[in-house]
Amino acid sequence: MDKEDFRKYAHQLVDWMADYLEQKENYPVTPNTKPREIYNQLPTDAPEDSESFEAIFQDFQQLILPGMTHWQHPSFFGYFPANNSEPSILAEMLMATLGAQCMSWLTSPAATELEERVCDWLRDAKGISSAWKGVIHDTASTATLSAILSARERKSAWKINEEGFDGKERFRIYSSAHVHSSIDKGVRIAGLGVDNLVRIPVDEKFAMIPSLLEEAIQKDLEKGYTPLCVVSALGTTSSTAIDPIGEISKITTRYGLWHHIDAAYAGTALLLPEFQHLIEGHELADSYVFNPHKWMFTNFDCTVLFLKNPEDLIKTFSLTPEYLRTQLDREVNNYRDWGIQLGRRFRALKLWFVIRSYGLNGIRQKLRNHIQLAQKAKSWIESEEGLEILAPVPFNTICFRHNMTDHSLEEMNAFNEKWMNTVNSTGKVFFTHTKLEGKFVIRWVIGQTDVEEKHIQAAWVLLMETRKKLLQHFD
């Protein structure tokens, strides 16, 4: 493809992209595709000779697009959103065009300094201590692993990186049963052993109970373990439960543990001043992570990790061979030393575009609208006989089910699962589930960039009509 062809097809794609964004709610949210159906339509061998862009793009439209789940659809209510927005998409295009490798200040000074500035903007806007500093990672899984590894190294005086485990370490990590599975994975990768991840019981709101955390730490100390780190959640994956950050921070400070706050999804809500009380006491913690790529209208991938003492992270990950050394290393941030990856994308650019295009007030307006829509849907559920909400709704995630008191738990779980799957099979909406105390519940997450009241109203009508039909045939 020469430059003229690139210009021609780039214009064509931008027109298609703009059309897609305007028409995205006309697509089915999820595809009606069977396993291997797309794979079997693709050639068994890679092409030996070049093919025209027209042919490639035609196959994209005919083979790929029909098999896509449309995460940007305003009736996508599952998991957590992975939102984008027009300014973020445009920034992503520029990032790809520049093709910059942003591993150090020297390799792209503007990328490094913009990253520091936008992280400072977000830190201040979220009410995080001005003494903390931020760095952009790809995902919260990577950022959390980085925090766990830093906790491990700080506790071992940075010896494990140099000498390896001596077999005498008996580190323990603590979290509630409702934190994200990335914690389990991080513990495995860090070599700590998933058996050393201690699950702390939760209260009726599914939040960690601090007194039981302290009790578990004391028992482990008596048994000769070394308590290492507590991972608290500001918005758990299942129900967006909120652990008591301040009380946990006091305990971790008292016993010398690293405190990592996982706010991957709900952390965006801290841009609203009325939610910033949720991190009171975070000054005693060590790290905090949230994903702008979830609820802040910024394309995946983009995670921001904030740290009280970045030097802990840098001492854990800094490894500078001679060919990467520069005369300016002591004067600048080289973000390759702030995490696992050496190569780094220019993710700060899309954050910059989003923040400037919406302004903090524009972002707050969208967030408040999502929360208000969730409260409206919550009121519908509460007023409908036979339905119940099984967890608090502090943000915009509702966990609900149909409750049949004259049936067993297994029967009720089967009904609710069938209800959700039947609704999803229409392609008009998409919900996902979790289990709370063994109960199958449907999760309704109202946070897609362009969701409006008409979308939740249509979803509600579909839910009620489907439930009515299923109950007629349910024994």
C-alpha positions as CSV (number, residue, x, y, z in Angstrom):
1,M,0.0,0.0,0.0
2,D,1.5,3.3,-1.0
3,K,0.9,6.6,0.7
4,E,-1.9,7.7,-1.7
5,D,-3.7,4.4,-1.2
6,F,-3.3,4.9,2.5
7,R,-4.8,8.3,2.3
8,K,-7.8,7.0,0.3
9,Y,-8.5,4.0,2.5
10,A,-7.9,5.9,5.7
11,H,-10.7,8.3,4.7
12,Q,-12.9,5.4,3.8
13,L,-12.3,3.8,7.2
14,V,-13.0,7.0,9.1
15,D,-16.3,7.3,7.3
16,W,-17.1,3.7,8.2
17,M,-16.1,4.3,11.8
18,A,-18.3,7.4,12.1
19,D,-21.2,5.5,10.6
20,Y,-20.6,2.6,13.1
21,L,-20.6,5.0,16.1
22,E,-23.9,6.5,14.9
23,Q,-25.5,3.1,14.1
24,K,-24.0,0.8,16.8
25,E,-27.2,0.3,18.6
26,N,-28.7,-1.2,15.4
27,Y,-26.4,-4.2,15.7
28,P,-27.3,-7.2,17.9
29,V,-25.3,-6.8,21.1
30,T,-24.0,-10.3,20.8
31,P,-23.6,-12.4,17.7
32,N,-25.6,-15.5,16.8
33,T,-22.4,-17.5,16.1
34,K,-21.5,-21.1,16.7
35,P,-18.0,-22.2,17.8
36,R,-15.5,-22.6,14.9
37,E,-18.0,-21.0,12.5
38,I,-15.7,-18.1,11.7
39,Y,-12.5,-20.1,11.9
40,N,-13.8,-22.5,9.3
41,Q,-14.6,-19.7,6.9
42,L,-11.0,-18.5,6.9
43,P,-8.4,-19.9,4.5
44,T,-6.3,-22.7,6.0
45,D,-3.1,-21.2,4.6
46,A,-1.8,-17.6,4.8
47,P,-1.7,-15.8,1.4
48,E,1.5,-16.0,-0.5
49,D,0.8,-12.8,-2.5
50,S,-0.7,-9.5,-1.6
51,E,-4.4,-8.9,-1.6
52,S,-6.3,-5.7,-2.3
53,F,-7.5,-3.6,0.6
54,E,-11.0,-3.8,-0.9
55,A,-11.0,-7.6,-0.5
56,I,-9.6,-7.4,3.0
57,F,-12.2,-4.8,4.1
58,Q,-15.0,-6.8,2.5
59,D,-14.0,-9.8,4.5
60,F,-13.9,-7.8,7.6
61,Q,-17.5,-6.7,7.0
62,Q,-18.7,-10.1,6.0
63,L,-16.7,-12.5,8.2
64,I,-15.5,-10.6,11.2
65,L,-18.2,-8.0,12.0
66,P,-21.0,-10.6,12.2
67,G,-19.1,-12.4,14.9
68,M,-18.3,-9.5,17.1
69,T,-19.8,-8.6,20.5
70,H,-20.5,-4.9,20.4
71,W,-19.1,-3.7,23.7
72,Q,-20.0,-0.1,22.8
73,H,-23.6,-0.9,22.3
74,P,-25.7,1.2,24.7
75,S,-27.6,-2.0,25.7
76,F,-24.4,-3.8,26.7
77,F,-25.1,-4.3,30.5
78,G,-22.6,-7.1,31.2
79,Y,-19.3,-7.4,33.1
80,F,-18.1,-3.9,33.3
81,P,-18.0,-1.6,30.3
82,A,-14.8,-1.2,28.2
83,N,-15.8,2.2,27.0
84,N,-14.5,4.3,24.2
85,S,-15.4,7.7,22.9
86,E,-14.7,9.8,19.8
87,P,-11.7,11.7,21.2
88,S,-10.2,8.6,22.5
89,I,-10.5,6.8,19.1
90,L,-8.9,9.8,17.4
91,A,-6.0,9.7,19.8
92,E,-5.6,6.0,19.3
93,M,-5.3,6.7,15.6
94,L,-2.5,9.2,16.2
95,M,-0.8,6.8,18.6
96,A,-0.7,4.1,15.9
97,T,0.5,6.6,13.3
98,L,3.4,7.9,15.4
99,G,4.3,4.3,16.4
100,A,6.4,5.7,19.3
101,Q,8.2,3.4,21.8
102,C,7.7,5.3,25.0
103,M,10.0,3.3,27.4
104,S,12.1,6.2,28.5
105,W,12.3,10.0,28.5
106,L,14.8,10.0,25.7
107,T,12.8,7.7,23.4
108,S,9.9,10.2,23.5
109,P,10.2,13.2,25.9
110,A,6.7,14.5,25.2
111,A,5.1,11.1,25.9
112,T,6.9,10.8,29.3
113,E,6.1,14.4,30.4
114,L,2.5,14.2,29.2
115,E,2.1,10.9,31.2
116,E,3.3,12.6,34.3
117,R,1.0,15.6,33.9
118,V,-2.2,13.7,33.1
119,C,-1.6,11.3,36.0
120,D,-1.2,14.4,38.3
121,W,-4.5,15.8,36.9
122,L,-6.3,12.6,37.7
123,R,-4.7,12.2,41.1
124,D,-5.8,15.7,42.1
125,A,-9.3,15.3,40.5
126,K,-9.9,12.1,42.5
127,G,-8.8,13.5,45.8
128,I,-5.7,11.3,46.1
129,S,-2.9,12.7,48.2
130,S,-0.8,15.2,46.3
131,A,2.4,13.4,47.5
132,W,1.5,10.3,45.4
133,K,2.6,9.8,41.8
134,G,1.0,7.9,39.0
135,V,2.1,5.7,36.1
136,I,0.1,4.3,33.2
137,H,0.0,0.5,32.8
138,D,-1.9,-1.7,30.3
139,T,-4.3,-3.3,32.7
140,A,-5.1,-3.5,36.4
141,S,-3.9,-7.1,36.4
142,T,-0.4,-5.9,35.5
143,A,-0.5,-3.0,37.9
144,T,-1.7,-5.2,40.8
145,L,1.0,-7.7,40.1
146,S,3.6,-4.9,40.1
147,A,2.3,-3.8,43.5
148,I,2.5,-7.4,44.9
149,L,6.0,-7.8,43.5
150,S,7.1,-4.4,45.1
151,A,5.6,-5.5,48.4
152,R,7.5,-8.8,48.2
153,E,10.8,-7.0,47.4
154,R,10.4,-4.3,50.1
155,K,9.7,-6.9,52.7
156,S,12.7,-8.9,51.7
157,A,14.9,-5.8,51.4
158,W,15.1,-6.4,47.7
159,K,16.9,-9.7,48.1
160,I,14.5,-12.0,46.3
161,N,15.1,-10.3,43.0
162,E,18.9,-10.8,43.4
163,E,19.1,-14.1,45.2
164,G,15.7,-15.8,44.6
165,F,13.6,-17.5,47.3
166,D,15.6,-19.2,50.0
167,G,12.7,-21.5,50.8
168,K,12.2,-20.0,54.3
169,E,9.8,-17.3,53.2
170,R,6.2,-17.8,54.3
171,F,4.5,-14.7,52.9
172,R,0.8,-14.2,53.3
173,I,-1.5,-12.0,51.2
174,Y,-5.0,-11.0,52.4
175,S,-8.2,-10.0,50.5
176,S,-11.9,-10.6,50.7
177,A,-13.5,-13.4,48.8
178,H,-14.9,-10.9,46.3
179,V,-11.8,-9.3,44.9
180,H,-10.9,-9.8,41.3
181,S,-9.3,-13.1,40.1
182,S,-6.2,-11.1,39.0
183,I,-5.2,-11.2,42.7
184,D,-5.0,-15.0,42.6
185,K,-3.0,-14.8,39.4
186,G,-0.7,-12.1,40.7
187,V,0.0,-14.2,43.8
188,R,0.9,-17.2,41.6
189,I,3.1,-15.2,39.3
190,A,4.9,-13.6,42.2
191,G,5.8,-17.1,43.5
192,L,4.0,-16.7,46.7
193,G,1.6,-19.6,46.2
194,V,-2.1,-19.2,46.0
195,D,-2.5,-21.3,49.2
196,N,-1.0,-18.2,50.9
197,L,-3.9,-16.0,49.7
198,V,-6.1,-15.6,52.8
199,R,-9.7,-14.8,52.2
200,I,-11.2,-12.5,54.9
201,P,-14.9,-12.9,55.5
202,V,-17.3,-10.1,54.5
203,D,-20.2,-8.4,56.1
204,E,-23.8,-8.2,54.9
205,K,-22.8,-5.6,52.3
206,F,-20.0,-8.0,51.0
207,A,-17.2,-5.7,52.3
208,M,-14.2,-7.0,54.2
209,I,-14.5,-7.1,58.0
210,P,-11.4,-5.3,59.4
211,S,-11.5,-7.0,62.8
212,L,-11.3,-10.4,61.1
213,L,-8.4,-9.2,58.9
214,E,-6.5,-8.2,62.0
215,E,-7.3,-11.5,63.7
216,A,-6.0,-13.4,60.6
217,I,-2.8,-11.4,60.6
218,Q,-2.2,-12.1,64.3
219,K,-2.9,-15.9,63.9
220,D,-0.4,-16.0,61.0
221,L,2.2,-14.2,63.0
222,E,1.8,-16.8,65.8
223,K,2.2,-19.6,63.2
224,G,5.5,-18.1,61.9
225,Y,4.1,-16.6,58.6
226,T,5.2,-13.2,57.3
227,P,2.1,-11.1,56.5
228,L,3.0,-9.2,53.4
229,C,0.1,-7.4,51.7
230,V,-3.6,-6.6,51.9
231,V,-5.6,-6.0,48.7
232,S,-8.7,-4.1,49.4
233,A,-11.5,-3.3,46.9
234,L,-13.2,-0.1,46.2
235,G,-15.9,-1.7,44.2
236,T,-15.6,-5.5,44.1
237,T,-16.1,-7.4,40.8
238,S,-19.3,-9.2,41.7
239,S,-21.3,-6.4,43.3
240,T,-19.1,-3.2,43.6
241,A,-18.9,-3.7,47.4
242,I,-16.6,-1.2,49.1
243,D,-14.1,-2.3,51.6
244,P,-13.4,0.1,54.5
245,I,-10.2,1.7,53.2
246,G,-9.3,3.8,56.2
247,E,-9.7,1.0,58.8
248,I,-7.7,-1.4,56.7
249,S,-5.0,1.2,56.2
250,K,-4.6,1.5,60.0
251,I,-4.2,-2.2,60.4
252,T,-1.6,-2.5,57.6
253,T,0.3,0.4,59.0
254,R,0.3,-1.2,62.5
255,Y,1.7,-4.5,61.2
256,G,3.9,-3.2,58.4
257,L,2.0,-4.6,55.5
258,W,1.7,-3.2,52.0
259,H,-1.9,-2.0,51.3
260,H,-3.0,-2.1,47.7
261,I,-6.4,-0.6,46.8
262,D,-8.1,-2.1,43.8
263,A,-10.5,0.4,42.4
264,A,-10.3,-0.8,38.8
265,Y,-13.9,-0.1,37.8
266,A,-15.5,2.0,40.5
267,G,-12.4,4.3,41.0
268,T,-13.7,6.5,38.2
269,A,-16.5,7.5,40.5
270,L,-13.9,9.4,42.7
271,L,-13.9,12.1,40.0
272,L,-17.2,13.0,41.7
273,P,-16.5,14.9,44.9
274,E,-19.5,13.2,46.6
275,F,-17.7,9.9,46.4
276,Q,-14.2,10.9,47.5
277,H,-15.0,10.1,51.2
278,L,-14.6,6.4,50.2
279,I,-10.8,6.7,50.2
280,E,-10.4,8.5,53.5
281,G,-7.4,7.1,55.1
282,H,-5.7,6.1,51.8
283,E,-2.7,8.2,52.8
284,L,-1.6,5.3,54.9
285,A,-1.9,2.8,52.0
286,D,0.8,2.2,49.4
287,S,-0.8,1.9,46.0
288,Y,-4.1,2.4,44.2
289,V,-5.2,1.3,40.7
290,F,-8.1,2.3,38.5
291,N,-9.0,1.7,34.8
292,P,-9.9,4.7,32.7
293,H,-10.6,2.1,30.0
294,K,-13.6,0.9,32.0
295,W,-15.8,3.8,32.9
296,M,-13.9,6.9,31.8
297,F,-14.5,6.7,28.0
298,T,-11.0,5.9,27.2
299,N,-10.1,3.0,24.8
300,F,-8.7,-0.2,26.2
301,D,-6.0,-0.5,27.3
302,C,-5.3,2.2,29.9
303,T,-4.7,1.7,33.6
304,V,-3.3,4.2,36.1
305,L,-1.4,3.0,39.1
306,F,-0.8,5.6,41.9
307,L,1.9,5.0,44.5
308,K,2.9,6.7,47.8
309,N,6.5,5.8,47.3
310,P,7.4,5.2,43.6
311,E,10.9,4.3,44.7
312,D,9.6,1.0,45.9
313,L,8.4,0.2,42.4
314,I,11.5,1.6,40.7
315,K,13.8,-0.4,43.0
316,T,11.8,-3.6,42.2
317,F,11.8,-3.2,38.4
318,S,14.8,-1.0,37.4
319,L,17.2,-2.9,35.2
320,T,19.2,-0.6,32.9
321,P,21.7,-2.3,30.6
322,E,24.3,-0.1,29.1
323,Y,22.6,0.4,25.8
324,L,19.6,2.0,27.6
325,R,21.6,4.4,29.8
326,T,21.5,8.1,29.1
327,Q,23.0,11.2,30.7
328,L,19.6,12.5,31.8
329,D,18.4,9.4,33.7
330,R,18.7,11.2,37.1
331,E,16.7,14.2,35.9
332,V,13.7,12.5,34.3
333,N,11.2,9.6,34.7
334,N,12.0,6.5,32.8
335,Y,8.7,4.7,33.0
336,R,10.2,1.4,31.8
337,D,11.4,1.2,35.4
338,W,7.9,1.7,36.9
339,G,6.6,-1.7,35.9
340,I,7.0,-5.0,34.1
341,Q,7.0,-3.8,30.5
342,L,10.0,-2.4,28.8
343,G,8.2,-1.4,25.6
344,R,5.3,1.1,26.3
345,R,2.6,2.6,24.2
346,F,1.8,6.3,24.2
347,R,-1.4,5.8,26.3
348,A,-1.2,9.2,27.9
349,L,-2.3,10.8,24.6
350,K,-5.8,9.3,24.7
351,L,-6.2,10.3,28.3
352,W,-5.2,13.8,27.4
353,F,-7.7,13.9,24.5
354,V,-10.5,12.6,26.6
355,I,-9.9,14.9,29.6
356,R,-9.6,17.9,27.4
357,S,-12.5,17.1,25.1
358,Y,-15.0,16.4,27.9
359,G,-13.5,18.5,30.7
360,L,-13.8,17.1,34.2
361,N,-17.3,18.5,34.4
362,G,-18.3,16.8,31.2
363,I,-17.0,13.4,32.5
364,R,-18.8,14.0,35.9
365,Q,-22.0,14.8,34.1
366,K,-21.9,11.4,32.3
367,L,-21.0,9.5,35.4
368,R,-23.9,11.1,37.4
369,N,-26.3,10.3,34.6
370,H,-25.2,6.6,34.7
371,I,-25.7,6.5,38.4
372,Q,-29.1,8.2,38.2
373,L,-30.2,5.7,35.5
374,A,-29.1,2.8,37.8
375,Q,-31.1,4.3,40.6
376,K,-34.1,4.4,38.3
377,A,-33.7,0.8,37.3
378,K,-33.2,-0.1,40.9
379,S,-36.6,1.5,41.8
380,W,-38.3,-0.6,39.1
381,I,-36.9,-3.8,40.5
382,E,-37.8,-2.9,44.1
383,S,-41.4,-2.2,43.1
384,E,-41.8,-5.4,41.1
385,E,-43.3,-8.3,43.1
386,G,-41.1,-11.4,43.1
387,L,-37.8,-9.5,42.4
388,E,-35.1,-8.7,44.9
389,I,-31.8,-6.9,45.0
390,L,-29.1,-8.8,46.8
391,A,-26.4,-6.2,47.2
392,P,-26.2,-2.4,47.8
393,V,-26.1,-0.2,44.7
394,P,-23.5,2.4,45.6
395,F,-22.6,3.2,41.9
396,N,-24.3,1.8,38.8
397,T,-24.3,-2.0,39.2
398,I,-27.5,-3.8,40.3
399,C,-27.4,-7.4,41.4
400,F,-31.0,-8.8,41.3
401,R,-32.9,-12.1,40.8
402,H,-36.4,-13.5,40.7
403,N,-37.1,-15.1,44.1
404,M,-39.4,-18.0,44.5
405,T,-39.8,-18.8,48.2
406,D,-41.5,-22.1,47.6
407,H,-38.6,-23.5,45.5
408,S,-35.2,-24.7,46.4
409,L,-32.0,-22.7,45.8
410,E,-31.0,-24.9,42.9
411,E,-34.4,-24.4,41.2
412,M,-34.3,-20.6,41.7
413,N,-30.7,-20.5,40.4
414,A,-31.8,-22.5,37.3
415,F,-34.7,-20.2,36.7
416,N,-32.6,-17.0,36.9
417,E,-29.9,-18.5,34.7
418,K,-32.5,-19.4,32.1
419,W,-34.1,-16.0,32.4
420,M,-30.8,-14.2,31.7
421,N,-29.8,-16.5,28.9
422,T,-33.2,-16.2,27.2
423,V,-33.0,-12.4,27.3
424,N,-29.5,-12.4,26.0
425,S,-30.4,-14.8,23.2
426,T,-32.5,-12.0,21.6
427,G,-29.4,-10.0,20.8
428,K,-31.2,-6.9,22.0
429,V,-29.3,-6.7,25.4
430,F,-26.5,-8.4,27.2
431,F,-26.3,-9.2,30.9
432,T,-23.9,-11.3,32.9
433,H,-24.2,-12.9,36.3
434,T,-22.4,-13.6,39.6
435,K,-23.2,-15.7,42.7
436,L,-23.7,-14.1,46.0
437,E,-23.9,-16.5,48.9
438,G,-24.6,-19.2,46.4
439,K,-27.5,-17.3,44.8
440,F,-27.4,-16.8,41.0
441,V,-28.0,-13.1,40.4
442,I,-28.1,-11.1,37.2
443,R,-25.8,-8.1,37.1
444,W,-27.1,-5.0,35.4
445,V,-24.3,-2.6,34.8
446,I,-25.4,0.8,33.4
447,G,-22.3,2.6,32.3
448,Q,-21.9,2.4,28.5
449,T,-20.7,5.8,27.1
450,D,-24.0,6.6,25.2
451,V,-26.6,4.7,27.3
452,E,-29.9,6.6,27.7
453,E,-33.1,6.1,29.6
454,K,-34.7,4.6,26.5
455,H,-32.2,1.8,26.5
456,I,-32.8,0.8,30.1
457,Q,-36.6,1.1,29.6
458,A,-36.4,-1.3,26.6
459,A,-34.3,-3.7,28.6
460,W,-36.8,-3.6,31.5
461,V,-39.7,-4.4,29.2
462,L,-37.8,-7.3,27.7
463,L,-36.9,-8.6,31.1
464,M,-40.4,-8.5,32.4
465,E,-42.0,-10.0,29.2
466,T,-39.5,-12.8,29.2
467,R,-39.9,-13.5,33.0
468,K,-43.7,-13.7,32.5
469,K,-43.4,-16.3,29.7
470,L,-40.9,-18.4,31.6
471,L,-43.0,-18.4,34.8
472,Q,-46.0,-19.8,32.8
473,H,-44.0,-22.9,32.0
474,F,-41.9,-23.2,35.1
475,D,-42.6,-26.1,37.4
